[in-house]
Amino acid sequence: MSQLPILSIVIWLPALVGVLLIVAVRSRQTARWLALLTSLVTFGVSLQLYAGFDTSTAAMQFVEHRSWIPGLNINYALGIDGIALPLILLTTFISVLVFISGWSVIQSRVQQYLGAFLILQGFMSGVFAALDGVLFYVFFEGMLVPMFLIIGIWGGPNRVYATLKFFLYTFFGSVFTLIALVYLYFSSGTWVIAEWYVMPLSLTEQTWIFLALLVAFAVKVPMWPVHTWLPDAHVEAPTGGSVVLAAVMLKVGGYGFLRFSLPITPDASSELAWLVIGLSLVAVVYIGFVALAQDDLKKLIAYSSIAHMGFVTLGTFAIYMIARQNSGMQGAVLGLEGAMVQMISHGLISGALFLCVGVLYDRMHSRMISDYGGVVNTMPWFAALLVLFAMANAGLPGTSGFVGEFMVIMASFKANVWYAVLAATTLVLGAAYTLWMVKRVVFGDVGNERVATLTDINGREALVLGSLAVGVVLLGVWPDPLVEVMHASVDQLLNQATQSKLAVTIVQGG
């Protein structure tokens, strides 16, 4: 176990030290370099987590524990397992690319913009590392504030409407999370999340806790029908905001189901798995058709995100249908690991697509698909990268987009053939709206005089998109390093999620 408080460094180096350094300087260029340097160092430190991680155990590693508010038994407790580690690495990696991509785009209130992103980066890492319920909630809610400011100050013309909608939806869900966490505290006398996994709960208690958590995490994913805030937030957010929102913040919802819903309320999760699976399949199929109707690049990718995140919740809750088949738990492991791979893959692909839209918007100041055409003629390198990310979004074998979706579809097949059939429609719908977008934007004759004057990507843009391209292809052809890290933790989670608490409750009650 490492002696250095690596997790605290990953959280507070950007969220506190980096922000103070940026506030202290007046030069915009110096502030940009400080933000990038802080983010790079944080990413380097987070790689130490991967290097020192023991893949043979499901126990929490790099644990830090300090008393925070003794009177309420609240502790500053951090630690990671194989489920949290990949998400922290995704957070620190994407954050570096966001600072590079927005180097010359943001010209107003630069220090505040960079500071908001650094705080957001730290708090997102904190969500994945928190082992105390209150600490988790502080980070969970704290993320809203910098994203609220990023969209509200540096967003598009309808930013006020989009910001308020984003805040109200997510805050509404968070209130139910707080109620559930407080109830768990008064029932157990502790805020330690791991203690809640073993505390006895009746089916009624589990059901109410599950529904309270479902509201919050469903908004974050987001699941149908509480998804309507996402397209508006994406359209109005600056490119960096869209990238972080799609690549990392949506994963907090999926992580919440894995960290809270399944192990704390296993019986309610089993009883209500049909509800989450149904909502997930609606997202996969219906939202896929909605994406087909979009003429705005950002809206198309936003709706695509909702459809692809449906695979995360489908793979997560399909384990209960598989368990009822009594056909072994290999399919359940496949479902949970597929959900995790899908989260990381979607983070890379959606982040890359929003950055591609940002590249076009910086040159044309338009997100409308009809304003483009024949981009390959003037921007061949950009076109090649966009096509790669588009194919990954459609689930092309050899890219990361295929791996997670294929694992979830295989797990769904073991749960119910019709689940697999409906889930597989995303391969058709995803190909349809993605290829339609590529055909209209990239190929054909130059349809706009302004397109004829476009210049290809510069070195900075090539570095950002090229890094994501490497990640997408590498995860597509060699997912083993990622799967190996999470395997022990997924096995333990599966045991917790399928271990009934009702027998314990009855014994204790008797």
Beta strands, then each sheet from edge to edge (+ up, - down):
strand 1: 61-69
strand 2: 74-80
sheet 1: 1+ 2-
end
